[in-house]
Amino acid sequence: MSESQRSGSPDKDPASEAQAAQDSLGNTERAEDATTPEVAPATGGTEPKPTLGRLFLENLWAANTVTVTVLSLVLAIVVGAILMIISDPDVLSTYSYITARPSDALNSSWTLVSEAYANLFKGAIFDPEAFSGWLDGSNGWQAVLAPISETLTYTAPLVFTGLSVALAFRGGLFNIGAQGQATIGVVLAALAGFLLPLPPGLHLLVALLAGALGGAIWGFIPGILKARTGAHEVINTIMLNYIATYFLTWLIVQNGVQDPNRTDAISRPVDPSAQLPRLLGDNLRVHAGILLAVLATWAVAWLLNRSTLGFELRAVGANPDAARTAGISVTRTYVLIMVFAGLLAGLGGSNMVLGSTASALTPLVVAQIGFDGILVALLGRVKPWGVALAALLFGALQAGGNRMQSYSGISLELVTVLQALIVIFIAAPALVKAIFQLRAARAARLQTSLAKGW
């Protein structure tokens, strides 16, 4: 026997031989486990399979997406109620003698909170008094559909800006510039709406295309800078937001744009031929923009899930280096992502002046739909139909908040607080899990999906 045979292979040390022996033992044990029948429980027989009802109850209190979203809404409502009580001096004064008469504090708090949230519901979804009035003939059916009409009116532009942010996010870019892209979109849509003498139908189509083109141009700029120079899209889009805002402010007061009958900063009104048609008559504000929003949601979902471009977009968003190795042009994809994102935001801005929200340019015509679109995209977990549902929720809060402010005296800013709280709780599932003691297994999987960008 040679020396090498006596001393063992030179490639193996004693530690590796011990590990090999342990692995061999483990394989033997696994083989025995596979051939050995499973021992029945002490009670005898095999364990019965859980029923559908039992599985439902076990998973109901798990930290899945639906449960976290619903409980986040509950937490936001509770915190909002506390803020209402704290901000009302009359109700707050009853807590100074709560030990003597606790019923005063409880009753006044309940009256304030219940009335406020009732008005929020009536202004956003359904007003029972209006329905009763329609039945007895004291008001028309328009009053019954008015809450839904207002909700859908506020929802339409938020769908577009939310999709803009979500599409960029799926491609690995954080589009903070939806506000600026919507601003340029509303500018070009309005200019086409009152400067071009076109027949109805064609005029509306041209105005919508002009708004989409304006947003696409404003999205192309940070896209090409990111692709060619590596400049960060967050910084570029923030700066472009300012440029777009000040450009709008300057443009409104120029000759040919400013309303000749006004001295304040307001443009000429958009021609009726360029206005989006109202869906439920002239007395209700909901317009065809909500139909375009649904169509855009379907188109983005198809683009992401069914098209080659969508696959490339998601591949670049997941790992740009791997996508480049696979032959995907990361530069081209970055540009296309921001162009499509800007196009969607531009359509959202067009809704603000071609719809029923406004008929002329003002410094605040775009409101905050671009920044709200970021919240909508996060709440919708950057998935197209989730974004649409999140926009519907935000639209309902905005519509109901107007009535809550008018009838209950609650500040409209509370609606903004509720929106922010909902997003905070949904973005922090571990916090919701800890508060409600949800099952940890599903929560861990949810956190992993959040960390990966959903």
ROVEX-550153 format. One record per residue: x, y, z of N, C-alpha, C in turn. Coordinates in steps of 0.05 Angstrom, whole numbers, padded with zeros to 5 digits, always signed. Example, Ala and Ser with C-alpha at 12.3 -4.5 7.8 and 13.67 -1.06 7.14 Angstrom:
BEGIN
+00264-00114+00156+00246-00090+00156+00264-00066+00156+00257-00045+00142+00273-00021+00143+00258+00001+00157
END
This chain:
BEGIN
+00017-00024+00000+00000+00000+00000+00018+00025+00000+00011+00044-00018+00028+00068-00020+00024+00086+00003+00042+00107+00005+00041+00126+00027+00016+00143+00025+00009+00150+00001-00015+00166-00002-00040+00152+00005-00041+00125+00000-00064+00110+00007-00066+00107+00037-00042+00104+00051-00043+00101+00080-00051+00127+00093-00042+00150+00083-00048+00176+00096-00074+00188+00087-00087+00177+00067-00112+00188+00057-00106+00206+00033-00128+00214+00020-00126+00232-00004-00116+00259+00005-00098+00271-00012-00088+00298-00004-00109+00319-00007-00131+00314-00021-00152+00334-00024-00171+00335-00001-00169+00316+00017-00188+00314+00039-00173+00317+00065-00183+00333+00082-00172+00335+00109-00190+00320+00128-00182+00316+00153-00199+00301+00172-00227+00314+00175-00228+00340+00175-00253+00354+00179-00272+00348+00156-00262+00347+00131-00279+00342+00109-00288+00313+00109-00271+00295+00118-00279+00267+00120-00301+00263+00140-00299+00278+00162-00320+00276+00183-00346+00287+00172-00344+00309+00157-00368+00320+00146-00381+00301+00126-00364+00288+00110-00375+00269+00091-00389+00246+00105-00377+00237+00127-00390+00216+00142-00417+00225+00154-00417+00249+00163-00442+00260+00175-00464+00262+00153-00456+00271+00129-00475+00273+00107-00486+00246+00099-00467+00226+00099-00476+00199+00092-00496+00189+00113-00491+00194+00138-00509+00186+00159-00536+00200+00156-00535+00225+00150-00560+00240+00146-00576+00229+00123-00562+00221+00101-00576+00210+00078-00589+00183+00085-00574+00167+00101-00585+00142+00110-00610+00145+00127-00609+00165+00145-00632+00170+00162-00656+00179+00146-00651+00197+00126-00673+00206+00109-00686+00184+00093-00668+00166+00084-00678+00143+00069-00696+00125+00086-00687+00121+00112-00703+00106+00130-00730+00119+00136-00729+00146+00139-00754+00160+00144-00773+00158+00121-00762+00158+00097-00779+00156+00073-00792+00129+00071-00779+00108+00080-00790+00081+00078-00806+00072+00102-00803+00086+00124-00817+00079+00149-00845+00093+00149-00866+00078+00153-00893+00090+00154-00895+00109+00177-00911+00131+00172-00915+00151+00192-00930+00141+00216-00921+00147+00239-00934+00138+00264-00958+00154+00269-00980+00141+00274-01005+00155+00278-01005+00169+00305-01020+00190+00309-01022+00203+00335-01031+00184+00356-01027+00193+00381-01033+00176+00404-01062+00169+00405-01079+00185+00394-01107+00180+00395-01115+00159+00375-01097+00151+00357-01103+00130+00337-01114+00142+00312-01106+00129+00289-01116+00138+00263-01100+00162+00253-01105+00170+00229-01092+00193+00217-01107+00218+00224-01091+00240+00224-01103+00266+00232-01121+00276+00209-01146+00284+00215-01164+00293+00194-01155+00319+00181-01161+00321+00155-01154+00346+00141-01171+00369+00151-01160+00393+00153-01176+00415+00162-01197+00422+00142-01220+00430+00152-01242+00438+00134-01237+00466+00123-01253+00472+00103-01251+00498+00090-01257+00521+00110-01276+00517+00127-01283+00537+00147-01260+00541+00167-01247+00519+00175-01225+00522+00194-01201+00536+00181-01195+00530+00155-01174+00544+00142-01180+00573+00139-01205+00580+00134-01213+00608+00132-01208+00623+00158-01216+00610+00180-01213+00623+00206-01184+00626+00214-01168+00605+00207-01139+00607+00213-01125+00629+00198-01133+00633+00173-01119+00653+00156-01132+00680+00159-01156+00682+00171-01169+00708+00173-01152+00727+00190-01140+00717+00211-01125+00734+00229-01095+00732+00223-01088+00726+00199-01060+00726+00190-01054+00752+00176-01028+00759+00176-01020+00784+00165-01018+00783+00135-01040+00776+00121-01040+00776+00092-01047+00805+00083-01047+00808+00057-01050+00835+00046-01078+00847+00053-01099+00831+00050-01126+00841+00055-01129+00848+00084-01120+00831+00102-01123+00836+00131-01108+00861+00139-01083+00863+00130-01067+00887+00137-01080+00912+00127-01091+00912+00102-01104+00935+00091-01128+00943+00107-01145+00924+00114-01170+00930+00129-01163+00940+00157-01144+00927+00170-01137+00936+00197-01122+00963+00196-01108+00969+00175-01096+00995+00172-01118+01017+00170-01139+01011+00156-01162+01030+00154-01174+01034+00182-01177+01012+00197-01188+01014+00224-01170+01031+00242-01144+01026+00241-01126+01042+00257-01127+01072+00250-01128+01077+00223-01129+01105+00215-01154+01119+00224-01177+01104+00224-01202+01115+00233-01201+01121+00263-01189+01103+00278-01187+01106+00307-01169+01130+00314-01146+01132+00301-01128+01155+00306-01142+01181+00297-01156+01180+00274-01171+01204+00266-01192+01213+00286-01205+01193+00298-01225+01200+00319-01212+01214+00343-01189+01204+00351-01174+01216+00373-01166+01245+00366-01158+01249+00342-01150+01276+00333-01174+01295+00333-01197+01285+00325-01222+01301+00326-01228+01310+00355-01226+01291+00373-01232+01297+00401-01213+01318+00412-01187+01314+00406-01167+01332+00417-01170+01360+00405-01178+01362+00380-01179+01388+00367-01205+01403+00372-01224+01391+00386-01249+01404+00392-01249+01414+00421-01248+01440+00426-01245+01449+00454-01269+01443+00471-01293+01443+00460-01317+01436+00476-01317+01408+00486-01310+01389+00468-01309+01361+00476-01285+01357+00495-01263+01370+00489-01240+01366+00506-01244+01376+00534-01261+01397+00537-01266+01408+00564-01281+01388+00582-01297+01370+00570-01312+01351+00586-01293+01330+00599-01269+01328+00589-01250+01309+00601-01237+01320+00627-01241+01346+00632-01230+01357+00657-01244+01347+00681-01269+01338+00679-01283+01327+00702-01293+01299+00695-01277+01284+00680-01286+01257+00672-01289+01238+00695-01274+01242+00717-01278+01224+00740-01304+01229+00754-01315+01253+00752-01340+01260+00765-01364+01251+00748-01363+01258+00722-01384+01250+00704-01372+01240+00678-01364+01215+00677-01352+01204+00653-01371+01203+00629-01397+01202+00635-01416+01200+00612-01415+01225+00595-01409+01248+00606-01408+01273+00590-01386+01271+00569-01362+01262+00577-01340+01260+00559-01345+01238+00537-01356+01215+00546-01361+01194+00527-01383+01201+00507-01404+01213+00517-01426+01220+00499-01418+01242+00479-01405+01263+00489-01397+01284+00471-01376+01274+00450-01358+01257+00459-01339+01246+00440-01352+01228+00419-01370+01212+00427-01385+01195+00408-01401+01211+00389-01414+01231+00399-01431+01248+00381-01413+01262+00360-01391+01273+00368-01373+01286+00349-01362+01267+00328-01351+01245+00337-01338+01226+00319-01359+01213+00301-01381+01204+00312-01401+01190+00295-01413+01208+00275-01418+01233+00282-01430+01252+00263-01410+01258+00241-01384+01261+00248-01364+01268+00228-01361+01245+00208-01359+01220+00218-01355+01198+00200-01381+01191+00184-01404+01197+00196-01429+01194+00182-01430+01213+00158-01422+01237+00162-01422+01256+00140-01400+01249+00119-01378+01238+00128-01358+01228+00110-01370+01206+00091-01385+01188+00103-01398+01167+00088-01419+01178+00069-01435+01196+00079-01457+01208+00063-01446+01224+00039-01423+01237+00043-01412+01253+00022-01397+01237+00001-01390+01212+00008-01373+01196-00010-01388+01173-00023-01407+01161-00009-01419+01137-00020-01450+01139-00022-01463+01144+00000-01492+01142+00000-01504+01159+00022-01525+01175+00015-01539+01191+00034-01567+01181+00037-01574+01168+00060-01601+01157+00063-01623+01178+00061-01617+01203+00070-01638+01224+00069-01644+01231+00040-01624+01232+00023-01629+01237-00005-01645+01215-00018-01639+01190-00010-01654+01167-00021-01683+01168-00012-01688+01175+00013-01716+01178+00023-01730+01200+00008-01716+01222+00004-01728+01244-00011-01735+01237-00040-01719+01220-00052-01725+01211-00079-01750+01193-00079-01753+01177-00058-01776+01160-00057-01802+01175-00053-01801+01197-00036-01825+01212-00032-01828+01235-00051-01810+01238-00070-01813+01258-00091-01803+01286-00084-01789+01290-00061-01780+01316-00053-01754+01324-00067-01739+01305-00077-01715+01310-00093-01712+01289-00115-01695+01295-00135-01692+01277-00157-01671+01256-00152-01667+01239-00172-01648+01217-00170-01619+01228-00170-01615+01252-00180-01588+01263-00181-01577+01266-00153-01594+01273-00133-01585+01276-00106-01575+01249-00094-01587+01227-00103-01579+01201-00093-01552+01193-00104-01546+01200-00129-01521+01192-00141-01499+01213-00138-01506+01236-00125-01486+01257-00122-01461+01248-00107-01463+01233-00085-01438+01225-00071-01420+01208-00089-01432+01189-00103-01416+01172-00120-01404+01188-00143-01419+01207-00153-01409+01225-00174-01385+01241-00165-01386+01252-00141-01363+01267-00130-01339+01249-00126-01344+01225-00115-01321+01206-00111-01307+01199-00137-01323+01193-00157-01311+01185-00183-01297+01209-00196-01307+01233-00192-01294+01257-00203-01267+01261-00191-01264+01257-00165-01238+01260-00153-01220+01236-00159-01232+01213-00165-01216+01188-00169-01201+01189-00196-01214+01199-00217-01204+01196-00244-01175+01206-00247-01168+01231-00239-01140+01240-00243-01121+01225-00225-01130+01216-00201-01112+01201-00184-01104+01174-00195-01122+01162-00210-01115+01136-00223-01092+01140-00242-01092+01161-00258-01071+01166-00277-01044+01172-00264-01044+01189-00244-01019+01196-00231-01009+01172-00214-01027+01157-00202-01019+01133-00188-01007+01112-00206-01019+01108-00230-01007+01090-00249-00980+01100-00259-00977+01126-00262-00951+01137-00270-00929+01130-00250-00934+01134-00225-00914+01127-00204-00910+01097-00203-00931+01081-00205-00929+01052-00202-00914+01041-00226-00919+01050-00250-00905+01039-00273-00875+01045-00271-00867+01069-00263-00839+01075-00260-00826+01058-00238-00841+01054-00216-00831+01038-00194-00826+01009-00202-00843+00998-00219-00839+00971-00228-00815+00969-00245-00807+00991-00258-00783+00991-00274-00758+00999-00259-00760+01002-00232-00737+01009-00216-00731+01038-00213-00750+01055-00221-00747+01084-00219-00768+01096-00200-00761+01117-00186-00779+01130-00167-00787+01156-00180-00811+01157-00191-00820+01181-00206-00834+01200-00186-00818+01219-00176-00829+01240-00159-00841+01263-00177-00837+01261-00203-00845+01283-00220-00872+01282-00232-00890+01265-00221-00917+01263-00232-00931+01290-00230-00925+01306-00209-00937+01332-00206-00929+01351-00229-00903+01351-00235-00895+01368-00257-00905+01358-00284-00905+01332-00288-00915+01321-00313-00945+01327-00317-00960+01325-00295-00988+01332-00297-00992+01362-00302-00974+01378-00292-00976+01407-00296-00971+01414-00326-00951+01403-00338-00946+01408-00366-00969+01396-00383-00980+01373-00374-01002+01361-00388-01027+01379-00388-01033+01391-00364-01056+01408-00363-01052+01434-00379-01027+01444-00380-01021+01468-00396-01027+01463-00426-01015+01442-00437-01019+01437-00465-01048+01429-00472-01061+01414-00454-01089+01407-00459-01106+01432-00459-01102+01451-00441-01118+01475-00440-01112+01493-00464-01086+01495-00472-01080+01511-00495-01093+01500-00520-01092+01474-00523-01106+01462-00546-01136+01465-00544-01146+01467-00519-01175+01469-00515-01187+01496-00521-01171+01518-00519-01183+01544-00525-01169+01559-00548-01147+01548-00559-01133+01562-00581-01139+01549-00608-01145+01523-00608-01150+01509-00634-01179+01508-00640-01188+01520-00662-01217+01519-00670-01222+01493-00685-01230+01472-00670-01235+01446-00682-01263+01437-00676-01274+01419-00692-01302+01410-00687-01303+01392-00662-01326+01389-00650-01329+01371-00627-01320+01343-00633-01311+01329-00613-01300+01302-00617-01271+01303-00625-01265+01314-00648-01237+01317-00655-01222+01337-00637-01236+01358-00628-01224+01377-00610-01217+01364-00584-01235+01348-00573-01229+01334-00548-01206+01314-00551-01205+01300-00573-01184+01281-00578-01157+01295-00580-01156+01317-00594-01131+01332-00597-01122+01343-00570-01141+01353-00554-01134+01364-00527-01123+01342-00509-01134+01318-00510-01124+01296-00494-01096+01288-00503-01093+01286-00529-01066+01279-00540-01045+01300-00533-01054+01325-00533-01035+01346-00526-01026+01344-00497-01045+01338-00479-01039+01334-00451-01020+01310-00447-01026+01288-00461-01009+01265-00459-00981+01270-00469-00980+01285-00492-00954+01292-00503-00937+01310-00484-00951+01329-00471-00937+01346-00452-00925+01330-00429-00940+01312-00418-00930+01295-00396-00907+01277-00406-00910+01266-00430-00889+01249-00441-00863+01264-00445-00865+01288-00454-00840+01304-00458-00827+01310-00431-00844+01316-00411-00833+01322-00384-00822+01297-00370-00831+01274-00379-00820+01249-00368-00795+01240-00384-00794+01248-00409-00771+01241-00425-00745+01253-00415-00747+01278-00405-00723+01292-00396-00708+01277-00373-00721+01270-00351-00707+01255-00331-00700+01227-00340-00716+01216-00358-00710+01189-00368-00684+01188-00384-00680+01208-00402-00655+01208-00418-00631+01216-00401-00636+01233-00381-00614+01240-00364-00605+01216-00347-00624+01201-00338-00618+01177-00322-00603+01156-00340-00613+01153-00365-00601+01133-00382-00574+01140-00392-00570+01165-00399-00544+01173-00411-00523+01182-00391-00531+01195-00370-00511+01206-00351-00512+01193-00324-00533+01177-00318-00536+01166-00291-00547+01185-00271-00556+01208-00279-00567+01228-00260-00592+01216-00247-00594+01220-00221-00615+01207-00205-00642+01219-00212-00661+01202-00218-00688+01212-00227-00703+01227-00205-00698+01221-00180-00712+01235-00159-00704+01265-00159-00679+01271-00160-00670+01299-00161-00680+01313-00186-00678+01300-00208-00686+01312-00233-00716+01318-00234-00732+01299-00225-00761+01303-00226-00770+01324-00205-00757+01325-00182-00764+01346-00163-00759+01374-00175-00736+01377-00187-00729+01403-00200-00749+01409-00222-00756+01389-00238-00775+01394-00260-00803+01401-00250-00810+01392-00226-00835+01400-00214-00836+01430-00210-00815+01441-00199-00813+01470-00195-00815+01485-00221-00800+01475-00241-00800+01489-00267-00828+01489-00279-00842+01467-00278-00868+01465-00289-00888+01484-00274-00886+01485-00248-00904+01502-00232-00900+01531-00239-00875+01540-00240-00870+01568-00245-00876+01575-00275-00872+01555-00292-00879+01560-00320-00909+01564-00323-00925+01549-00309-00954+01552-00309-00962+01580-00298-00950+01588-00276-00956+01614-00264-00949+01637-00283-00927+01634-00298-00919+01655-00317-00937+01655-00341-00944+01632-00351-00960+01630-00376-00988+01641-00373-01000+01638-00350-01028+01646-00346-01032+01675-00352-01013+01692-00345-01017+01721-00347-01006+01732-00373-01000+01715-00393-00991+01725-00419-01014+01732-00437-01010+01750-00454-01030+01759-00473-01038+01735-00492-01063+01732-00496-01073+01710-00512-01080+01686-00495-01070+01685-00471-01076+01662-00453-01093+01672-00430-01087+01694-00418-01103+01704-00395-01131+01713-00405-01150+01708-00388-01178+01716-00394-01179+01747-00397-01187+01758-00419-01187+01787-00423-01206+01801-00404-01226+01787-00394-01246+01799-00376-01238+01797-00347-01215+01787-00341-01206+01783-00313-01179+01797-00309-01175+01805-00284-01149+01817-00277-01131+01798-00261-01143+01777-00251-01128+01758-00235-01116+01737-00253-01101+01719-00241-01086+01698-00256-01105+01675-00263-01118+01678-00286-01135+01657-00296-01135+01658-00327-01136+01636-00340-01135+01635-00369-01163+01636-00381-01163+01637-00407-01188+01635-00421-01200+01608-00416-01227+01605-00416-01239+01579-00411-01236+01560-00435-01235+01535-00429-01233+01515-00450-01260+01513-00465-01259+01511-00491-01283+01510-00507-01300+01485-00500-01326+01488-00501-01343+01464-00494-01337+01440-00512-01328+01445-00537-01323+01423-00555-01299+01406-00546-01283+01417-00528-01259+01402-00518-01264+01390-00490-01288+01393-00479-01293+01383-00453-01301+01354-00453-01292+01339-00433-01301+01311-00430-01331+01310-00424-01346+01293-00438-01375+01293-00433-01382+01282-00405-01402+01294-00394-01412+01284-00368-01429+01260-00371-01426+01241-00353-01439+01215-00356-01468+01215-00345-01474+01232-00326-01500+01231-00312-01515+01257-00315-01510+01272-00335-01524+01297-00339-01508+01321-00328-01518+01345-00334-01504+01369-00327-01504+01375-00297-01522+01363-00282-01524+01369-00254-01504+01352-00237-01492+01332-00248-01472+01316-00234-01445+01318-00248-01424+01319-00233-01398+01326-00244-01382+01303-00256-01390+01278-00251-01374+01256-00261-01374+01256-00292-01351+01252-00303-01347+01254-00332-01333+01229-00343-01329+01230-00369-01318+01206-00383-01289+01201-00375-01276+01218-00360-01249+01213-00351-01247+01188-00334-01268+01181-00320-01266+01157-00304-01266+01132-00321-01279+01133-00345-01277+01111-00364-01249+01109-00376-01237+01132-00382-01210+01131-00392-01191+01121-00370-01197+01126-00345-01180+01116-00323-01181+01086-00322-01205+01075-00324-01208+01045-00324-01193+01033-00348-01196+01046-00371-01182+01036-00395-01152+01038-00392-01142+01059-00380-01113+01062-00375-01103+01041-00355-01119+01034-00335-01112+01013-00316-01109+00987-00330-01128+00980-00347-01127+00955-00362-01102+00955-00380-01097+00977-00393-01074+00979-00412-01048+00975-00397-01045+00987-00374-01020+00984-00359-01017+00956-00348-01039+00944-00340-01038+00916-00330-01030+00897-00353-01041+00902-00377-01033+00886-00400-01004+00890-00407-00995+00915-00407-00968+00922-00413-00948+00908-00395-00954+00908-00369-00936+00896-00350-00936+00865-00351-00959+00853-00355-00962+00825-00352-00963+00809-00378-00968+00822-00400-00973+00807-00425-00954+00815-00448-00940+00836-00445-00924+00846-00468-00894+00841-00463-00879+00841-00485-00850+00838-00484-00837+00862-00470-00848+00886-00477-00837+00910-00464-00841+00909-00434-00865+00899-00425-00870+00897-00396-00851+00877-00383-00844+00855-00397-00825+00836-00385-00798+00849-00383-00789+00864-00403-00764+00878-00402-00764+00899-00380-00786+00913-00377-00789+00933-00356-00785+00921-00329-00800+00899-00324-00798+00886-00298-00770+00874-00293-00758+00864-00314-00731+00852-00311-00711+00874-00304-00713+00897-00316-00695+00919-00310-00700+00929-00281-00725+00930-00273-00732+00938-00246-00722+00919-00225-00722+00893-00232-00713+00873-00212-00682+00873-00210-00668+00874-00233-00639+00872-00232-00628+00883-00259-00620+00908-00260-00611+00920-00285-00586+00905-00297-00568+00897-00279-00544+00883-00289-00551+00857-00303-00568+00842-00290-00577+00816-00302-00592+00821-00328-00609+00841-00328-00624+00847-00353-00605+00855-00375-00584+00870-00369-00565+00878-00389-00550+00854-00400-00543+00835-00382-00529+00811-00390-00547+00794-00408-00573+00795-00403-00592+00779-00420-00598+00792-00447-00586+00816-00452-00589+00829-00478-00610+00850-00478-00621+00858-00455-00641+00879-00454-00627+00906-00452-00636+00925-00468-00624+00952-00467-00635+00967-00443-00619+00970-00423-00628+00984-00399-00632+01014-00405-00615+01025-00422-00617+01053-00429-00644+01059-00442-00651+01043-00462-00676+01046-00477-00700+01042-00458-00698+01022-00440-00720+01016-00422-00725+01039-00403-00703+01051-00392-00706+01074-00374-00721+01097-00387-00713+01103-00412-00726+01125-00426-00756+01119-00431-00762+01094-00440-00790+01087-00445-00806+01087-00419-00795+01078-00397-00809+01079-00372-00818+01107-00365-00800+01126-00366-00807+01153-00358-00825+01166-00379-00823+01159-00404-00841+01171-00424-00869+01161-00419-00873+01135-00414-00900+01125-00409-00910+01135-00382-00893+01138-00362-00902+01149-00337-00911+01178-00340-00895+01193-00355-00903+01221-00360-00929+01223-00376-00932+01205-00395-00957+01205-00411-00981+01201-00393-00980+01182-00375-01002+01177-00357-01007+01201-00339-00986+01213-00328-00990+01236-00311-01001+01259-00327-00993+01263-00352-01004+01284-00368-01033+01280-00373-01042+01256-00377-01071+01251-00379-01086+01257-00354-01073+01252-00331-01085+01259-00306-01089+01289-00303-01068+01304-00312-01071+01333-00311-01092+01343-00331-01094+01330-00354-01115+01338-00373-01143+01336-00362-01147+01315-00345-01173+01312-00332-01181+01335-00315-01161+01349-00304-01167+01371-00286-01179+01395-00300-01173+01399-00326-01183+01422-00340-01203+01415-00362-01202+01391-00373-01221+01382-00393-01245+01368-00380-01243+01361-00355-01265+01349-00341-01282+01371-00328-01294+01364-00305-01312+01382-00292-01299+01395-00267-01274+01389-00262-01261+01402-00239-01256+01431-00243-01246+01438-00267-01242+01466-00274-01244+01468-00305-01248+01493-00314-01250+01497-00343-01229+01517-00353-01211+01526-00336-01191+01545-00343-01166+01540-00326-01144+01550-00335-01118+01548-00321-01117+01568-00298-01109+01558-00275-01103+01575-00252-01077+01564-00239-01064+01579-00222-01040+01569-00210-01044+01543-00194-01068+01538-00185-01073+01514-00169-01091+01494-00183-01092+01495-00210-01110+01478-00225-01104+01448-00221-01078+01441-00218-01070+01413-00215-01074+01403-00187-01077+01421-00168-01079+01414-00139-01055+01398-00131-01059+01375-00118-01037+01358-00109-01038+01330-00121-01050+01327-00145-01055+01300-00155-01029+01285-00161-01007+01299-00167-00982+01285-00171-00971+01273-00146-00971+01289-00125-00960+01279-00099-00980+01258-00087-01006+01263-00090-01025+01243-00081-01022+01217-00096-01013+01219-00121-01009+01195-00137-00987+01177-00125-00968+01188-00112-00947+01172-00098-00960+01155-00076-00977+01168-00060-00991+01153-00039-01009+01132-00050-01023+01139-00072-01041+01120-00085-01025+01095-00095-01003+01100-00107-00986+01078-00117-00976+01060-00095-00968+01072-00073-00958+01056-00050-00981+01041-00037-01004+01054-00035-01027+01040-00023-01036+01017-00041-01035+01021-00067-01043+01000-00086-01021+00980-00091-00999+00981-00076-00976+00963-00078-00966+00961-00107-00966+00984-00120-00956+00988-00147-00966+00967-00167-00990+00958-00163-01003+00940-00182-01026+00955-00194-01031+00953-00220-01050+00971-00234-01078+00971-00221-01090+00948-00217-01117+00948-00206-01117+00955-00177-01096+00949-00163-01093+00959-00135-01091+00989-00134-01077+01001-00153-01076+01030-00155-01103+01042-00160-01119+01029-00178-01146+01039-00183-01163+01039-00158-01162+01017-00143-01178+01016-00118-01168+01036-00098-01142+01040-00096-01131+01059-00077-01140+01088-00085-01140+01093-00111-01149+01119-00120-01179+01123-00114-01195+01102-00116-01223+01104-00109-01226+01110-00079-01210+01098-00062-01211+01104-00033-01203+01133-00028-01182+01142-00040-01174+01170-00036-01195+01189-00047-01207+01182-00070-01228+01199-00080-01252+01201-00062-01259+01178-00049-01281+01178-00030-01274+01195-00006-01250+01193+00004-01242+01209+00027-01243+01239+00020-01235+01246-00004-01236+01274-00012-01265+01284-00014-01281+01268-00027-01309+01276-00031-01324+01277-00004-01320+01257+00013-01333+01257+00039-01322+01278+00057-01296+01285+00054-01284+01305+00071-01296+01333+00066-01305+01338+00042-01318+01364+00036-01344+01367+00052-01359+01345+00053-01384+01346+00068-01379+01346+00098-01359+01331+00106-01352+01330+00135-01344+01358+00145-01329+01373+00128-01322+01400+00136-01346+01418+00137-01364+01416+00118-01387+01434+00117-01407+01428+00139-01413+01403+00144-01434+01396+00162-01425+01392+00191-01400+01382+00194-01390+01376+00221-01369+01396+00231-01359+01413+00214-01339+01432+00222-01312+01420+00226-01307+01396+00215-01281+01383+00218-01263+01393+00195-01239+01400+00202-01221+01410+00182-01216+01390+00159-01214+01400+00135-01209+01383+00112-01181+01371+00113-01163+01384+00128-01136+01373+00130-01136+01346+00144-01157+01340+00160-01159+01314+00173-01160+01292+00153-01172+01297+00130-01173+01277+00109-01145+01270+00099-01128+01291+00097-01100+01286+00089-01086+01270+00111-01092+01275+00136-01080+01259+00157-01089+01230+00156-01114+01226+00150-01124+01198+00147-01110+01184+00124-01107+01197+00102-01093+01185+00079-01064+01178+00087-01051+01196+00100-01023+01190+00108-01022+01167+00128-01040+01166+00147-01040+01144+00166-01045+01117+00153-01064+01116+00134-01069+01091+00120-01044+01081+00107-01030+01099+00092-01006+01090+00078-00984+01082+00098-00982+01096+00120-00961+01089+00140-00966+01061+00151-00991+01055+00158-00997+01029+00170-00994+01007+00150-01002+01012+00125-00999+00991+00104-00970+00986+00097-00954+01007+00098-00926+01005+00091-00910+00993+00114-00922+00990+00138-00908+00979+00161-00925+00956+00172-00926+00933+00157-00943+00911+00166-00934+00899+00193-00908+00902+00200-00899+00892+00226-00913+00907+00249-00918+00933+00245-00931+00949+00265-00960+00940+00269-00974+00935+00246-01001+00925+00248-01002+00898+00260-00983+00880+00254-00981+00854+00265-00977+00855+00296-00960+00873+00304-00955+00875+00333-00979+00886+00348-00994+00904+00336-01017+00916+00350-01039+00896+00352-01045+00881+00331-01068+00862+00331-01059+00833+00335-01033+00829+00341-01023+00801+00346-01030+00782+00324-01024+00790+00299-01029+00773+00276-01008+00751+00275-01015+00730+00260-00996+00708+00257-00971+00717+00243-00948+00707+00253-00923+00717+00243-00915+00706+00216-00924+00682+00209-00915+00669+00184-00923+00685+00160-00948+00693+00158-00957+00709+00135-00945+00737+00135-00942+00748+00160-00930+00775+00162-00902+00775+00151-00887+00754+00157-00859+00753+00147-00859+00753+00117-00877+00737+00105-00878+00736+00076-00886+00763+00064-00904+00777+00077-00913+00803+00068-00890+00823+00069-00875+00822+00091-00852+00841+00094-00832+00835+00072-00828+00809+00065-00809+00803+00044-00818+00815+00018-00844+00813+00012-00854+00824-00013-00852+00854-00013-00856+00867+00010-00853+00896+00011-00824+00904+00006-00806+00889+00018-00777+00895+00015-00769+00892-00014-00781+00874-00029-00774+00870-00057-00788+00890-00075-00803+00908-00065-00817+00928-00082-00844+00918-00091-00856+00899-00076-00882+00887-00083-00881+00873-00110
END
